[in-house]
Amino acid sequence: MSFFATKLEMILHERNISQSALARNTGVDKSLINKWVKGRHIPSAHFMTKIARELSMTEQEVFFDSSFTSSCKDKKST
């Protein structure tokens, strides 16, 4: 699984947001969200912006910053 896929799945889990809700709120097809979460595809810049806005994060935080993923892994192990 890609870094982005792992991170997106953790963010959604941490915030209790379903793939369906993310799809509905961004106007992206649910099957495409699922492909991103499963690591089958990486979103284009256009969709990266939509996802980041919906999550109230910057593109940098969602797609490139490993600190959120690390904090999620730490919480899972406790």
C-alpha positions as CSV (number, residue, x, y, z in Angstrom):
1,M,0.0,0.0,0.0
2,S,1.3,3.5,-0.8
3,F,2.1,6.1,1.8
4,F,-0.8,8.2,0.6
5,A,-3.3,5.3,0.8
6,T,-2.2,4.4,4.3
7,K,-2.4,8.0,5.4
8,L,-5.8,8.7,3.9
9,E,-7.2,5.6,5.5
10,M,-5.8,6.6,8.9
11,I,-7.1,10.2,8.5
12,L,-10.6,8.9,7.6
13,H,-10.5,6.5,10.6
14,E,-9.3,9.1,13.1
15,R,-11.9,11.6,12.0
16,N,-14.7,8.9,11.7
17,I,-15.3,9.9,8.1
18,S,-16.5,7.1,5.7
19,Q,-15.4,6.8,2.2
20,S,-19.0,7.4,1.1
21,A,-19.1,10.7,3.1
22,L,-15.8,11.8,1.6
23,A,-17.1,10.9,-1.9
24,R,-20.4,12.8,-1.3
25,N,-18.7,15.9,0.1
26,T,-16.0,16.2,-2.6
27,G,-18.2,15.2,-5.5
28,V,-15.8,12.3,-6.3
29,D,-17.2,8.8,-7.2
30,K,-17.1,6.4,-4.2
31,S,-15.3,3.8,-6.3
32,L,-12.4,6.2,-7.0
33,I,-12.1,7.0,-3.3
34,N,-11.9,3.3,-2.6
35,K,-9.1,2.9,-5.2
36,W,-7.1,5.7,-3.5
37,V,-7.6,4.1,0.0
38,K,-6.6,0.7,-1.4
39,G,-3.5,2.1,-3.1
40,R,-4.6,1.3,-6.6
41,H,-4.5,4.9,-7.8
42,I,-3.1,8.2,-6.7
43,P,-5.4,11.3,-7.0
44,S,-4.6,14.0,-9.5
45,A,-3.7,17.5,-8.3
46,H,-7.3,18.6,-8.8
47,F,-8.6,15.8,-6.5
48,M,-5.8,16.4,-4.0
49,T,-7.1,19.9,-3.5
50,K,-10.7,18.7,-3.0
51,I,-9.6,16.1,-0.5
52,A,-7.5,18.5,1.5
53,R,-10.2,21.1,1.6
54,E,-12.8,18.6,2.8
55,L,-10.4,17.4,5.5
56,S,-9.5,21.0,6.5
57,M,-5.9,20.3,5.9
58,T,-3.3,21.5,3.4
59,E,-2.2,19.3,0.5
60,Q,1.2,19.1,2.1
61,E,-0.3,17.7,5.3
62,V,-2.5,15.1,3.5
63,F,-0.1,13.9,0.9
64,F,3.5,14.5,2.1
65,D,3.7,15.0,5.8
66,S,4.5,11.8,7.7
67,S,3.9,13.2,11.2
68,F,0.1,12.6,11.1
69,T,0.7,9.0,10.0
70,S,3.2,8.5,12.8
71,S,0.9,9.9,15.4
72,C,-1.9,7.6,14.2
73,K,0.3,4.5,14.4
74,D,1.4,5.5,17.9
75,K,-2.3,5.8,19.0
76,K,-3.1,2.4,17.4
77,S,-0.4,0.6,19.4
78,T,-1.6,2.0,22.7
